[in-house]
Amino acid sequence: MDQRERRRARYVGASIEKQLGALPVIADYCHRLDLADIIDRACPIRDLAHLTHGQVIEALVANRLTSPAPLVRVTEWAREHAVEEVFGADPELLNDDRIGRALDAIAPELDRIVGSVGAQAISVFGLDTSRLHWDMTSISLYGAYEQIDADHPAPKFGHPKDRRLDLKQIQAGLAATGDGGVPVFHRAYDGGAGEVAQVVGAMTELQKMAKPQEFLLIGDSKLVSYTNVSAMIDAGVGFIAPASKAYTPAARLAALDLDSATQVDYVAQRDTSKPAAARGRWHVSEDTMTLAGKRKRDPVLTLRRVFVHSTARAHAAATARAKKLDRARDDLDRLARGLGSRHYPDEKAVTARVAAIAAARRVTAYLRTETGTDPATGKPTLRWWFDQAALDAETATDGWYALLTNLPATVAAAEILRRYKGQEVVERRYSTIKGPLAVAPMFLKNNRRIAALITVICLALLIFCLIERQLRLAIAPQTTLDGLYVGRPAKPTGRLVFEALARLRLIPATGGQPPGIPRPSPLQTRLLDLLGVDPTKPR
């Protein structure tokens, strides 16, 4: 046989191996959360059914975590993965119709399911709920959705975070613990719902989960309104949120004195590997401000206002301003060279172009211009400059922002900053939803199923984050795990854990022999041991 013949491929039977991956871990965590039973108690089904709604939702959660592609061909995914062996679900039953009926079934019970699973996570995994971070995001949708179910969030045009103004959206709110960034609560809202109006409802649900423990609610500037602050004070809930311009005008920030502020003993995670001299520094000072209601009988609320200066933020602001000034300067110089051309034949055209440059380069606040017409040539004229006083006023605010809180004076301003800095955890979880778990954009038949699928995604995110937290606790006080990232030590993340386990395989049972699992690699064995999961023992 010559060399060419030996290289020739041939058709063979499909491999009998199935992909096992992280399915045993997912199944174990679903069991700890009592996920299927919680759903089945909320949405019972006939005894004759081959799969309960809880089993279907568990399979969908596993699908999101192991194969985050559009929600189609789930049956094919289940055939290729060891879904039947791990979850006891026949792949042929996970068809589009059965999935749709499961989503329809859980849709009216989402609040009950979310609350029960969140409370179970807090109890079983010992989550500290003394600090909870709240934020909302938008999820873009394909489809017109002209006929909607009034009992569920309605797709509407709004202000999408991905700037797809051509698409309708649904909004989702997420509350994550300061302890590991675990999302214990979520809820879907109308696409046009105002973020400010959702805070009280979310706070009330979080109180039910956190009881009897008091908690601190941390959010963005939408957290602050008279109604919200009043409700939080009445409920005994502390809060921290950045102050919008309405509560802290630029002139107030410009008047602050950095030399009289107190330096904070805080190092950002991004700076931990840098020498001390190269790290960002934070300073704080504070005063109080009042918040008045719309009615005369509304009591005036007094809040602490903590002013924060960040050297990293100041440097970023200065750099961004220099870039936009340079770009505006280039555009204006190019315009000046083209005065009188067919593009800018008169003063009107020049004025319009100047306005467009000012808006595009965001220099309207300090760009000053004089336009006219040269009487000798009839060509338009232009003189422009940047207002140094306006630039100096903006420069004085570089690095400064304010936080509002109702925490007592016994909590130092520096501690308020430290507690607030965990807010980025919610944004990081949203990036997981829209990235590794592949939610947006989405298309489903109706808004009822959209709301249900958002819950499926957030349940998957809950398990994703619990696995990450559990692994970090298991290796403490170490912060990295050998071989986790391209053979090098790395801080455990949910994504790295799922990637490392993805290569696990299962050989289905044949000829009276039980299923077999080729021996995991040392890293996979280590991960499974740390997570307390034995893939050879069904849950």
C-alpha positions as CSV (number, residue, x, y, z in Angstrom):
1,M,0.0,0.0,0.0
2,D,1.5,3.3,-1.1
3,Q,1.7,6.4,1.2
4,R,-1.2,8.1,-0.6
5,E,-3.5,5.1,0.0
6,R,-2.6,5.1,3.7
7,R,-3.6,8.8,4.0
8,R,-7.0,8.3,2.3
9,A,-9.9,8.7,4.7
10,R,-12.9,6.3,4.9
11,Y,-16.4,6.5,6.2
12,V,-16.9,4.8,9.6
13,G,-19.7,4.4,12.2
14,A,-20.3,7.2,14.6
15,S,-18.3,7.1,17.9
16,I,-20.3,5.6,20.7
17,E,-18.8,8.1,23.2
18,K,-21.0,11.0,24.5
19,Q,-19.8,14.3,25.8
20,L,-20.0,14.3,29.6
21,G,-18.3,17.6,30.3
22,A,-19.6,19.4,33.4
23,L,-23.0,17.7,33.4
24,P,-22.3,15.8,36.6
25,V,-21.4,19.0,38.3
26,I,-24.4,20.8,37.0
27,A,-26.7,18.0,38.0
28,D,-25.2,18.0,41.5
29,Y,-25.8,21.7,42.0
30,C,-29.3,21.4,40.6
31,H,-29.9,18.8,43.2
32,R,-28.5,20.9,46.0
33,L,-30.7,23.8,44.9
34,D,-33.7,21.4,44.8
35,L,-34.4,23.0,41.4
36,A,-36.5,20.3,39.8
37,D,-38.7,19.7,42.9
38,I,-39.2,23.5,43.4
39,I,-40.5,23.8,39.8
40,D,-42.6,20.7,40.0
41,R,-44.2,21.8,43.3
42,A,-45.0,25.2,41.6
43,C,-46.0,23.6,38.3
44,P,-47.3,20.0,38.8
45,I,-47.9,17.8,35.9
46,R,-49.9,14.6,35.2
47,D,-48.4,11.4,36.5
48,L,-48.5,9.9,33.0
49,A,-46.0,12.5,31.7
50,H,-42.6,11.1,30.7
51,L,-40.8,14.3,31.8
52,T,-41.8,16.8,34.5
53,H,-41.4,20.5,33.9
54,G,-38.6,20.5,36.5
55,Q,-36.7,17.9,34.5
56,V,-37.1,19.9,31.3
57,I,-35.9,23.1,32.9
58,E,-32.9,21.3,34.4
59,A,-32.0,20.1,31.0
60,L,-32.3,23.6,29.6
61,V,-30.1,25.0,32.3
62,A,-27.5,22.3,31.4
63,N,-27.9,23.2,27.8
64,R,-27.2,26.9,28.5
65,L,-24.1,26.0,30.5
66,T,-22.5,23.5,28.1
67,S,-23.7,24.6,24.7
68,P,-24.8,28.3,24.7
69,A,-26.1,28.4,21.1
70,P,-29.5,29.5,19.9
71,L,-32.3,27.6,21.6
72,V,-32.8,25.1,18.8
73,R,-31.9,21.5,18.2
74,V,-31.9,20.8,21.9
75,T,-32.7,17.2,21.1
76,E,-29.5,16.9,19.0
77,W,-27.5,18.4,21.8
78,A,-29.0,16.0,24.3
79,R,-28.1,13.0,22.1
80,E,-24.5,14.1,21.8
81,H,-24.2,14.8,25.5
82,A,-24.8,12.3,28.4
83,V,-28.1,14.0,29.3
84,E,-30.0,10.7,29.6
85,E,-27.4,9.1,31.8
86,V,-26.9,12.1,34.1
87,F,-30.4,13.7,34.2
88,G,-32.6,10.7,33.2
89,A,-34.2,12.6,30.4
90,D,-34.7,10.9,27.0
91,P,-33.2,13.2,24.4
92,E,-36.1,12.5,22.0
93,L,-38.5,14.1,24.5
94,L,-36.6,17.4,24.6
95,N,-38.2,18.6,21.4
96,D,-39.3,22.2,20.6
97,D,-42.9,21.5,21.6
98,R,-42.1,20.0,25.0
99,I,-39.6,22.9,25.8
100,G,-42.2,25.4,24.8
101,R,-44.8,23.8,27.1
102,A,-42.4,23.8,30.0
103,L,-41.6,27.5,29.5
104,D,-45.3,28.3,29.3
105,A,-45.9,26.3,32.5
106,I,-43.3,28.1,34.6
107,A,-44.0,31.6,33.3
108,P,-46.9,32.3,35.7
109,E,-44.9,31.0,38.7
110,L,-41.5,32.8,38.0
111,D,-41.6,34.9,41.2
112,R,-42.3,31.8,43.4
113,I,-39.6,29.8,41.6
114,V,-37.0,32.5,41.7
115,G,-37.6,33.3,45.4
116,S,-37.5,29.6,46.5
117,V,-34.3,28.8,44.5
118,G,-32.6,32.0,45.8
119,A,-33.5,31.2,49.4
120,Q,-32.3,27.6,48.9
121,A,-29.0,28.9,47.5
122,I,-28.5,31.2,50.5
123,S,-29.3,28.5,53.0
124,V,-27.4,25.5,51.4
125,F,-24.3,27.4,50.4
126,G,-24.1,29.7,53.3
127,L,-24.2,32.9,51.2
128,D,-23.6,36.1,53.1
129,T,-26.4,38.5,52.1
130,S,-25.3,41.4,54.2
131,R,-24.4,43.2,51.0
132,L,-26.4,42.9,47.8
133,H,-25.7,44.6,44.5
134,W,-28.5,45.6,42.2
135,D,-28.6,46.6,38.5
136,M,-30.6,46.4,35.4
137,T,-29.8,45.7,31.8
138,S,-31.6,45.4,28.4
139,I,-31.9,42.3,26.2
140,S,-32.6,43.0,22.5
141,L,-35.2,40.9,20.8
142,Y,-35.8,39.9,17.2
143,G,-39.5,40.0,16.1
144,A,-42.4,42.4,16.1
145,Y,-44.2,41.1,19.2
146,E,-47.3,43.0,18.3
147,Q,-49.6,40.7,20.3
148,I,-48.4,40.4,23.9
149,D,-49.5,38.6,27.0
150,A,-50.5,41.4,29.5
151,D,-49.5,39.2,32.5
152,H,-45.8,39.2,31.4
153,P,-43.2,41.9,30.6
154,A,-43.9,43.5,27.2
155,P,-41.2,44.0,24.5
156,K,-40.9,47.7,23.8
157,F,-38.5,50.1,22.3
158,G,-36.4,51.8,24.9
159,H,-32.7,52.7,25.6
160,P,-30.9,49.5,24.9
161,K,-27.4,49.0,26.3
162,D,-26.2,47.5,23.0
163,R,-27.5,50.6,21.1
164,R,-29.7,48.5,18.8
165,L,-32.4,51.2,18.6
166,D,-34.1,49.2,15.8
167,L,-34.9,46.3,18.0
168,K,-37.5,46.0,20.8
169,Q,-36.1,44.9,24.2
170,I,-36.9,43.3,27.5
171,Q,-35.2,44.5,30.6
172,A,-33.8,42.3,33.4
173,G,-32.8,43.2,36.9
174,L,-30.2,41.2,38.9
175,A,-29.2,41.2,42.5
176,A,-25.9,39.6,43.4
177,T,-24.3,38.9,46.7
178,G,-21.1,40.7,47.8
179,D,-20.0,37.2,48.8
180,G,-18.8,35.7,45.5
181,G,-21.1,37.8,43.2
182,V,-23.8,35.1,43.3
183,P,-27.1,36.2,41.6
184,V,-29.7,35.2,44.1
185,F,-32.6,37.2,42.6
186,H,-33.6,38.3,39.1
187,R,-36.7,39.6,37.4
188,A,-37.8,40.6,33.9
189,Y,-39.4,44.0,33.2
190,D,-41.1,45.7,30.3
191,G,-38.8,47.0,27.6
192,G,-39.8,50.6,28.4
193,A,-39.9,50.3,32.2
194,G,-38.0,53.0,34.2
195,E,-35.2,51.6,36.3
196,V,-36.0,54.0,39.2
197,A,-39.5,52.5,39.6
198,Q,-38.3,48.9,40.0
199,V,-36.1,49.4,43.1
200,V,-38.7,49.1,45.8
201,G,-40.2,45.9,44.4
202,A,-36.7,44.3,44.2
203,M,-35.8,45.5,47.7
204,T,-39.0,43.9,49.1
205,E,-38.2,40.5,47.5
206,L,-34.6,40.7,48.7
207,Q,-35.8,41.3,52.3
208,K,-37.8,38.1,52.1
209,M,-34.6,36.2,51.1
210,A,-32.2,37.8,53.5
211,K,-34.4,37.6,56.6
212,P,-33.6,37.8,59.5
213,Q,-30.4,39.4,58.4
214,E,-30.3,43.1,57.5
215,F,-28.6,44.0,54.2
216,L,-27.0,46.8,52.4
217,L,-28.3,47.5,48.9
218,I,-25.8,48.9,46.4
219,G,-26.8,50.1,43.0
220,D,-26.3,52.7,40.3
221,S,-27.6,56.3,40.3
222,K,-31.1,55.0,39.3
223,L,-31.4,53.7,42.9
224,V,-31.8,57.3,44.2
225,S,-35.2,59.0,44.1
226,Y,-37.3,60.4,47.0
227,T,-39.7,57.4,46.8
228,N,-36.9,54.8,46.8
229,V,-34.9,56.4,49.5
230,S,-38.0,56.8,51.7
231,A,-38.9,53.2,51.2
232,M,-35.4,52.0,52.1
233,I,-35.2,54.2,55.2
234,D,-38.7,53.0,56.3
235,A,-37.7,49.3,55.7
236,G,-34.4,49.7,57.6
237,V,-32.3,49.0,54.5
238,G,-29.0,50.8,54.1
239,F,-28.0,51.8,50.6
240,I,-25.0,53.2,48.6
241,A,-25.4,54.7,45.1
242,P,-23.5,57.2,43.0
243,A,-25.1,60.7,42.9
244,S,-26.3,61.9,39.5
245,K,-25.6,65.4,38.3
246,A,-29.0,66.5,39.7
247,Y,-27.7,65.9,43.2
248,T,-24.1,66.9,42.7
249,P,-23.5,69.6,40.1
250,A,-20.1,70.0,38.4
251,A,-19.5,73.2,40.2
252,R,-19.7,71.4,43.5
253,L,-17.1,68.9,42.4
254,A,-14.8,71.6,41.0
255,A,-14.8,73.3,44.4
256,L,-13.4,70.3,46.2
257,D,-9.9,70.3,47.7
258,L,-7.9,67.2,47.1
259,D,-5.3,68.2,49.7
260,S,-7.9,68.2,52.5
261,A,-9.4,64.8,51.5
262,T,-8.5,61.6,53.3
263,Q,-6.5,58.9,51.5
264,V,-8.2,55.5,51.5
265,D,-6.4,52.2,52.1
266,Y,-7.7,50.5,49.0
267,V,-6.1,48.7,46.1
268,A,-8.1,47.9,42.9
269,Q,-7.9,44.3,41.7
270,R,-6.3,45.5,38.4
271,D,-3.5,47.1,40.4
272,T,-2.5,44.3,42.7
273,S,0.4,43.2,40.6
274,K,1.7,46.8,40.1
275,P,4.4,48.4,42.2
276,A,2.9,50.7,44.9
277,A,3.9,53.9,43.1
278,A,2.0,52.8,39.9
279,R,-1.2,52.0,41.7
280,G,-4.3,54.1,41.6
281,R,-5.1,56.1,44.7
282,W,-8.4,57.1,46.2
283,H,-9.3,60.0,48.5
284,V,-12.6,60.8,50.2
285,S,-14.3,63.7,51.9
286,E,-18.0,64.2,52.8
287,D,-20.9,66.5,53.5
288,T,-24.7,66.1,53.7
289,M,-27.5,66.9,51.3
290,T,-31.2,66.9,51.6
291,L,-33.8,65.2,49.5
292,A,-37.3,66.7,49.3
293,G,-40.5,65.1,48.2
294,K,-43.1,66.5,45.7
295,R,-45.7,67.1,48.4
296,K,-45.3,69.7,51.1
297,R,-46.1,67.1,53.8
298,D,-43.3,64.8,52.6
299,P,-40.5,64.9,55.2
300,V,-37.1,66.2,54.1
301,L,-34.6,63.4,54.0
302,T,-30.9,64.0,54.9
303,L,-28.3,61.9,53.3
304,R,-24.5,61.6,53.6
305,R,-22.7,62.6,50.4
306,V,-19.2,61.1,50.1
307,F,-17.0,62.7,47.6
308,V,-14.5,60.3,46.0
309,H,-11.4,61.2,44.0
310,S,-9.7,58.5,41.9
311,T,-6.3,59.2,40.3
312,A,-7.0,56.5,37.7
313,R,-10.3,58.2,36.8
314,A,-8.7,61.6,36.7
315,H,-6.0,60.3,34.3
316,A,-8.6,58.6,32.1
317,A,-10.7,61.8,31.9
318,A,-7.6,63.9,31.0
319,T,-6.6,61.4,28.3
320,A,-10.1,61.2,26.8
321,R,-10.4,65.0,26.7
322,A,-7.0,65.4,25.0
323,K,-8.0,62.9,22.4
324,K,-11.3,64.5,21.6
325,L,-9.7,68.0,21.4
326,D,-7.1,66.7,19.0
327,R,-9.8,65.1,16.8
328,A,-11.9,68.2,16.9
329,R,-8.9,70.3,16.1
330,D,-8.1,68.1,13.0
331,D,-11.7,68.3,11.8
332,L,-11.8,72.1,12.2
333,D,-8.5,72.6,10.5
334,R,-9.7,70.5,7.6
335,L,-12.9,72.6,7.5
336,A,-10.9,75.8,7.4
337,R,-8.8,74.5,4.5
338,G,-12.0,73.8,2.6
339,L,-13.8,77.1,3.1
340,G,-15.4,78.3,-0.2
341,S,-15.3,74.8,-1.8
342,R,-18.3,73.1,-3.2
343,H,-18.8,71.4,0.2
344,Y,-18.7,74.6,2.2
345,P,-19.7,77.3,-0.2
346,D,-21.4,79.7,2.3
347,E,-21.7,80.6,6.0
348,K,-24.7,78.4,6.5
349,A,-22.9,75.3,5.4
350,V,-19.9,76.1,7.6
351,T,-22.1,76.7,10.6
352,A,-23.8,73.4,10.1
353,R,-20.5,71.6,9.8
354,V,-19.1,73.3,13.0
355,A,-22.2,72.1,14.9
356,A,-21.7,68.6,13.6
357,I,-18.1,68.5,14.6
358,A,-18.9,69.9,18.1
359,A,-21.5,67.2,18.6
360,A,-19.5,64.3,17.2
361,R,-16.4,65.1,19.1
362,R,-18.3,66.1,22.3
363,V,-16.6,69.6,22.6
364,T,-19.7,71.8,22.5
365,A,-19.1,72.9,26.1
366,Y,-15.8,74.7,25.2
367,L,-15.7,75.2,21.5
368,R,-16.2,78.8,20.5
369,T,-16.6,80.0,16.9
370,E,-17.2,83.0,14.7
371,T,-18.4,82.6,11.2
372,G,-19.0,85.2,8.5
373,T,-18.5,86.1,4.8
374,D,-15.5,87.8,3.3
375,P,-16.9,90.9,1.5
376,A,-14.0,90.9,-0.9
377,T,-14.2,87.3,-2.1
378,G,-17.7,86.3,-1.0
379,K,-16.2,83.2,0.7
380,P,-17.2,82.1,4.2
381,T,-14.9,82.8,7.0
382,L,-14.3,80.9,10.3
383,R,-12.4,81.6,13.5
384,W,-12.5,79.1,16.3
385,W,-10.9,78.5,19.6
386,F,-11.3,76.4,22.8
387,D,-12.5,78.4,25.8
388,Q,-9.8,77.9,28.4
389,A,-12.0,78.9,31.3
390,A,-14.5,76.2,30.4
391,L,-11.7,73.6,30.0
392,D,-10.2,74.6,33.4
393,A,-13.7,74.2,35.0
394,E,-14.0,70.7,33.6
395,T,-10.5,69.8,34.5
396,A,-11.1,70.7,38.1
397,T,-13.7,67.9,38.3
398,D,-11.5,65.2,36.9
399,G,-11.4,62.1,39.1
400,W,-14.2,63.3,41.3
401,Y,-17.6,61.7,41.8
402,A,-20.0,61.4,44.8
403,L,-21.8,58.5,46.6
404,L,-25.0,58.9,48.5
405,T,-25.9,56.8,51.5
406,N,-28.1,56.6,54.5
407,L,-25.5,54.6,56.5
408,P,-24.8,56.1,60.0
409,A,-21.8,58.3,60.7
410,T,-20.2,55.3,62.5
411,V,-19.4,53.9,59.1
412,A,-16.4,55.9,57.9
413,A,-16.4,57.5,54.4
414,A,-13.5,55.3,53.4
415,E,-15.5,52.2,54.3
416,I,-18.4,53.4,52.2
417,L,-16.1,53.5,49.2
418,R,-14.8,50.0,49.9
419,R,-18.3,48.6,50.1
420,Y,-19.4,50.4,46.9
421,K,-16.4,49.1,44.9
422,G,-18.0,45.7,44.7
423,Q,-20.8,47.0,42.3
424,E,-18.9,45.9,39.3
425,V,-19.7,42.3,40.1
426,V,-23.3,42.8,38.7
427,E,-21.9,44.2,35.4
428,R,-19.6,41.3,35.2
429,R,-22.5,38.9,35.6
430,Y,-24.4,40.6,32.9
431,S,-21.4,40.2,30.6
432,T,-21.6,36.5,31.3
433,I,-25.3,36.4,30.4
434,K,-24.7,38.1,27.1
435,G,-21.4,36.4,26.4
436,P,-20.7,32.8,27.6
437,L,-24.4,32.1,28.3
438,A,-25.5,33.7,25.0
439,V,-28.8,35.3,25.8
440,A,-28.9,38.3,23.5
441,P,-30.3,38.9,21.0
442,M,-33.1,36.3,21.2
443,F,-36.3,35.3,19.4
444,L,-39.2,33.4,20.9
445,K,-42.9,33.1,19.9
446,N,-44.3,35.3,22.7
447,N,-43.3,37.4,25.6
448,R,-44.4,34.7,28.1
449,R,-41.7,32.4,26.9
450,I,-39.2,35.3,26.9
451,A,-39.7,35.9,30.6
452,A,-39.4,32.2,31.3
453,L,-36.2,31.8,29.2
454,I,-34.6,34.8,31.1
455,T,-35.3,32.8,34.3
456,V,-33.7,29.7,32.8
457,I,-30.6,31.8,31.8
458,C,-30.4,33.4,35.3
459,L,-30.7,29.9,37.0
460,A,-27.8,28.8,34.8
461,L,-25.9,31.9,35.9
462,L,-26.6,31.1,39.5
463,I,-25.1,27.7,39.2
464,F,-22.2,29.1,37.1
465,C,-21.4,31.5,39.9
466,L,-21.9,29.0,42.8
467,I,-19.3,26.7,41.1
468,E,-16.9,29.6,40.8
469,R,-17.4,30.6,44.5
470,Q,-17.2,27.1,45.8
471,L,-13.9,26.5,44.0
472,R,-12.3,29.7,45.3
473,L,-13.4,28.8,48.8
474,A,-12.0,25.3,48.5
475,I,-8.5,26.5,47.5
476,A,-8.3,29.4,50.0
477,P,-6.0,30.9,51.2
478,Q,-4.5,30.2,47.7
479,T,-6.0,32.4,44.9
480,T,-4.9,30.4,41.9
481,L,-5.1,26.8,40.7
482,D,-2.3,25.1,38.8
483,G,-2.8,24.3,35.2
484,L,-6.2,26.0,34.9
485,Y,-5.3,28.5,32.1
486,V,-3.3,27.0,29.1
487,G,-1.3,25.0,31.6
488,R,-0.5,27.9,33.9
489,P,-1.9,28.8,37.3
490,A,-5.0,31.0,37.2
491,K,-7.7,32.4,39.4
492,P,-10.7,30.0,39.1
493,T,-13.6,31.5,37.0
494,G,-16.7,29.7,36.0
495,R,-15.7,29.9,32.3
496,L,-12.3,28.3,33.0
497,V,-13.8,25.5,35.1
498,F,-16.4,24.6,32.4
499,E,-13.7,24.7,29.7
500,A,-11.4,22.4,31.7
501,L,-14.3,19.9,32.3
502,A,-15.6,20.0,28.8
503,R,-13.3,17.2,27.6
504,L,-14.8,14.6,29.9
505,R,-16.4,11.8,28.0
506,L,-18.8,8.9,28.8
507,I,-19.1,5.5,27.1
508,P,-22.8,4.5,27.3
509,A,-23.8,1.1,28.8
510,T,-23.7,-1.8,26.3
511,G,-24.1,-5.5,26.6
512,G,-25.0,-5.4,30.2
513,Q,-22.0,-3.4,31.1
514,P,-22.6,-0.1,33.0
515,P,-21.5,3.3,31.5
516,G,-17.9,4.0,31.6
517,I,-15.9,7.3,32.0
518,P,-12.4,7.4,30.6
519,R,-10.1,8.5,33.5
520,P,-10.1,12.3,33.9
521,S,-6.9,14.3,33.7
522,P,-5.2,15.3,36.9
523,L,-6.7,18.8,36.5
524,Q,-10.2,17.5,36.0
525,T,-9.8,15.1,38.9
526,R,-8.6,18.0,41.1
527,L,-11.6,20.2,40.1
528,L,-14.1,17.4,40.7
529,D,-12.6,16.7,44.2
530,L,-12.7,20.4,45.1
531,L,-16.3,20.7,44.0
532,G,-17.2,17.5,45.9
533,V,-18.6,15.7,42.8
534,D,-18.1,12.1,41.9
535,P,-19.1,11.6,38.2
536,T,-19.3,7.8,38.6
537,K,-22.1,8.1,41.1
538,P,-25.4,9.4,39.8
539,R,-27.1,12.0,42.0
